[in-house]
Amino acid sequence: MRIDQALEDVRPCFSFEFFPPKTDEGMENLWKALSDLREDEPTYVSVTYGAGGSTRDRTIDITKRIKHELGIEAMAHFTCVGATVDELRRTLDEMRDAGIENVLALRGDPPQGQDEWTATEGGLSYSTELAQLINENYEFTIGAACFPEVHIASPSLEQDLDVLKKKVDAGVSFVITQLFFDNDLYFDFVDKARAAGIDIPIIPGIMPIAGYGQIKRITTMCGATLPDTLQRELDVRQDNPQAVTDLGVAYATLQCSELLARGAPGIHFYTLNKSPATRSILAALRAARPWDRALAPA
């Protein structure tokens, strides 16, 4: 199933993001989480691509297995780090031949140990170039990333929107946001994107908070912020891991409910390879059906 078509036919779309584990035990846990998740009939699942393309083979293998063994539509993340154009095309050929139909085109993070991103000789420099390469030579549905709080390396939201418009012009048909915890950031971003002539679906990316230290590290790394009210509640619970997790599930459920009630086309869950929290949130959303109150799609 092509995700662009699913976004037209299914409202809301629910999707889940996983990363390739480094160990056999991690792979076992991932497969259990995915098998459990199948009962919830997600619209699709995405599989990340390690820094520097370090998990290329595992990403493709897991994506194929999700699609063919579990019967869940799967999207492979794909970056231009550490590869020439010829190498990128060989990987895309492999994805196509495996029956993968959806690709998330990303610039990618620097390889481990490097602080600055540099293009590989004979490779590409930007996700827009990667999207164009895919669009001109393959039949994949192409997704991309966007940043309600501005990309950590970008000087302004205006530049981010200019880059996003170029992604759309290059063939991107939907985008998933970086994680955020203030819904006004999402809706402000959508309004500005529409004003800039960007009319593709903008899917909010939500990460249920699972640990106090963990969310501190993640938000510092990606430049996302925590509202003061949420930060205070986390601080009170920082010595009680279960209380932090419970708060994370409750907050994400409220956040998703408001997003869907105000017209978001779906939710993309950053799962950190764990299914219980996201499955609980999804069950609550399907029971309450906040999208029935949506006045207009975002």
C-alpha positions in Angstrom: 0.0 0.0 0.0 1.3 3.4 -0.9 1.2 5.8 2.1 0.1 8.8 0.0 -3.0 6.8 -1.0 -3.6 5.6 2.5 -3.6 9.2 3.7 -6.3 10.0 1.2 -8.4 6.9 2.1 -7.9 6.5 5.9 -8.5 9.1 8.5 -6.9 9.1 10.9 -3.8 7.2 10.0 -1.8 5.7 12.9 1.8 4.7 12.3 4.7 3.6 14.5 8.5 4.0 14.2 11.1 1.4 15.2 14.8 1.2 14.9 17.0 -1.8 14.0 18.4 -3.4 17.2 22.1 -4.2 17.6 21.7 -7.6 19.3 19.8 -10.8 18.9 17.9 -10.2 22.1 17.0 -6.7 20.9 15.7 -8.2 17.6 13.6 -10.7 19.6 12.1 -7.9 21.6 11.4 -5.8 18.5 9.7 -8.7 16.8 7.5 -9.3 19.8 6.5 -5.6 19.9 5.7 -5.7 16.2 3.7 -8.9 16.5 1.7 -7.4 19.4 1.2 -4.3 17.3 -0.3 -6.2 14.4 -3.5 -6.6 16.4 -4.0 -2.9 16.4 -3.9 -2.7 12.6 -1.6 0.3 12.1 -1.7 2.1 8.8 2.1 1.5 8.4 5.3 1.1 10.4 8.6 2.8 9.6 12.1 1.6 10.3 15.0 4.0 10.9 18.4 4.1 9.2 21.4 4.4 11.6 23.8 7.2 11.6 26.1 7.0 8.6 23.9 4.4 7.1 25.2 2.0 9.7 22.0 -0.2 9.8 21.3 -0.2 6.0 21.1 -4.0 5.7 19.1 -4.5 8.9 16.7 -1.6 8.0 15.9 -3.2 4.6 15.6 -6.7 6.1 13.3 -5.6 8.9 11.2 -3.6 6.5 10.8 -6.6 4.2 9.9 -8.9 7.1 7.3 -6.5 8.5 5.6 -6.2 5.1 5.8 -9.8 4.0 5.7 -11.8 7.2 3.4 -9.7 9.4 1.3 -8.2 6.6 1.8 -4.6 7.9 2.7 -1.9 5.4 6.3 -0.7 6.0 8.4 2.3 5.1 12.2 2.3 5.1 14.0 5.4 6.2 16.8 6.3 3.8 19.6 8.8 4.1 22.4 10.1 1.8 25.1 9.8 4.4 28.2 7.8 3.6 27.2 6.8 0.1 27.8 7.8 -3.5 24.9 8.3 -5.9 25.6 4.9 -7.5 25.5 3.3 -4.0 22.3 5.1 -3.2 20.7 3.7 -6.4 21.9 0.2 -5.7 20.1 0.4 -2.3 17.0 1.8 -3.8 17.1 -1.0 -6.4 17.2 -3.5 -3.6 14.3 -1.9 -1.8 12.2 -1.8 -5.0 13.0 -5.5 -5.8 12.0 -6.4 -2.3 8.5 -5.0 -2.9 9.0 -1.9 -0.6 6.8 0.9 -1.9 7.4 3.7 0.6 10.7 5.6 1.5 11.3 8.4 4.1 14.0 10.5 2.4 16.3 12.2 5.0 19.7 13.9 4.8 20.8 11.8 7.9 23.0 12.4 10.9 26.8 12.4 10.8 28.5 9.0 11.3 29.3 8.2 15.0 32.3 10.3 16.2 31.7 13.2 13.8 30.1 16.4 14.9 29.8 18.1 11.5 27.8 16.8 8.5 29.8 16.5 5.3 28.7 15.1 2.0 30.4 12.0 0.7 32.5 12.5 -2.5 30.2 11.5 -5.4 27.2 11.6 -3.1 24.4 14.1 -2.2 24.3 17.0 0.2 20.6 17.5 1.0 17.4 15.5 1.4 15.8 17.6 -1.4 18.4 16.1 -3.8 17.7 12.6 -2.4 14.0 13.0 -2.9 14.6 14.2 -6.5 16.8 11.2 -7.2 14.1 8.9 -6.0 11.3 10.7 -7.7 13.0 10.8 -11.1 14.0 7.2 -11.1 11.6 5.1 -9.0 7.9 4.7 -8.2 8.2 4.9 -4.4 5.9 7.1 -2.3 8.3 9.6 -0.8 8.0 11.0 2.7 10.2 13.5 4.5 10.7 15.2 7.9 9.7 18.7 9.1 10.4 20.7 12.2 7.7 22.7 14.1 10.4 24.1 16.4 12.9 24.7 13.5 15.7 22.3 12.5 18.5 22.5 15.0 20.9 23.6 12.2 18.6 26.1 10.6 18.7 29.9 11.2 14.9 30.4 10.9 11.5 28.9 10.4 11.3 30.8 7.1 14.3 28.9 5.8 12.8 25.6 7.1 9.6 26.3 5.1 11.6 27.2 2.0 13.4 23.9 2.3 10.1 22.0 2.9 8.6 23.6 -0.3 11.7 22.4 -2.3 11.1 18.9 -0.9 7.5 18.9 -2.1 8.6 20.2 -5.5 11.2 17.4 -5.6 8.4 14.7 -5.1 7.7 14.4 -1.4 4.0 13.7 -0.9 3.8 13.8 3.0 5.9 14.8 5.9 6.2 13.7 9.6 7.2 16.2 12.2 9.9 16.0 14.7 8.6 15.2 18.2 7.0 18.1 20.1 5.1 18.6 23.3 3.1 21.8 22.7 0.3 21.3 20.1 0.2 25.0 19.3 3.7 24.6 17.8 2.2 22.0 15.4 -0.8 24.1 14.4 1.2 27.3 14.0 3.6 25.3 11.7 0.8 23.9 9.6 -0.8 27.4 9.2 2.6 28.8 8.0 3.2 25.9 5.7 -0.2 26.3 4.1 0.5 30.0 3.7 3.7 29.1 1.9 1.9 26.9 -0.6 2.7 23.6 1.0 -0.5 21.5 0.9 0.7 17.9 1.6 -0.4 16.0 4.7 1.7 17.1 7.8 1.6 14.2 10.3 2.5 15.0 13.9 5.2 12.9 15.4 4.6 12.0 19.1 6.9 10.4 21.6 5.4 9.2 24.8 7.8 10.1 27.6 9.2 6.9 29.0 12.0 8.1 31.3 13.2 11.3 32.9 16.8 11.2 31.8 15.9 9.8 28.4 13.6 12.6 27.4 16.2 15.2 28.6 18.8 13.6 26.3 16.5 13.4 23.3 15.1 16.9 23.5 18.6 18.3 24.0 19.9 16.4 21.0 17.1 17.5 18.6 16.2 20.9 20.0 12.6 20.1 21.1 11.3 21.9 24.2 9.1 20.8 27.1 6.3 23.2 28.3 7.0 24.5 31.8 3.9 22.8 33.2 5.0 19.4 31.9 8.6 20.0 33.1 7.3 20.7 36.6 5.3 17.5 36.7 8.3 15.5 35.4 10.6 17.1 38.0 8.3 16.1 40.8 8.3 12.5 39.6 12.0 12.2 38.5 12.9 9.7 41.2 9.9 7.5 40.4 10.4 5.9 37.0 6.9 4.3 36.8 5.3 7.6 37.7 7.2 9.3 34.9 6.0 6.6 32.4 2.4 6.9 33.6 2.6 10.7 33.2 4.1 10.2 29.7 1.3 8.0 28.6 -1.4 10.3 30.0 0.1 13.4 28.5 0.6 11.9 25.1 -3.0 10.6 25.1 -4.3 14.1 25.8 -1.9 15.6 23.2 -3.0 13.1 20.5 -6.7 13.6 21.3 -6.4 17.4 20.8 -4.4 17.0 17.6 -7.0 14.7 16.1 -9.9 16.7 17.3 -8.4 19.8 15.6 -7.9 18.0 12.3 -4.5 16.3 12.2 -4.4 13.6 9.6 -3.1 11.0 12.0 -0.4 10.3 14.5 3.1 8.9 14.0 4.4 7.4 17.3 8.1 7.3 18.1 8.0 4.0 20.0 11.7 3.5 21.0 11.0 -0.2 20.1 8.4 -0.6 22.9 4.7 -1.3 22.2 2.8 -1.2 25.6 2.6 2.6 25.9 1.7 3.4 22.3 -0.8 0.5 22.3 -2.5 1.9 25.4 -2.7 5.4 23.8 -4.1 4.1 20.6 -6.7 2.0 22.4 -7.8 5.1 24.3 -8.0 7.2 21.1 -10.0 4.6 19.3 -12.4 4.4 22.2 -12.9 8.2 22.4 -12.7 8.9 18.7 -11.7 12.6 19.0 -11.5 12.8 15.2 -15.2 12.7 15.0 -15.2 16.2 16.4 -12.7 17.5 13.8 -14.0 20.5 11.8 -11.4 20.4 9.1 -8.3 18.5 8.3 -4.9 20.0 9.1 
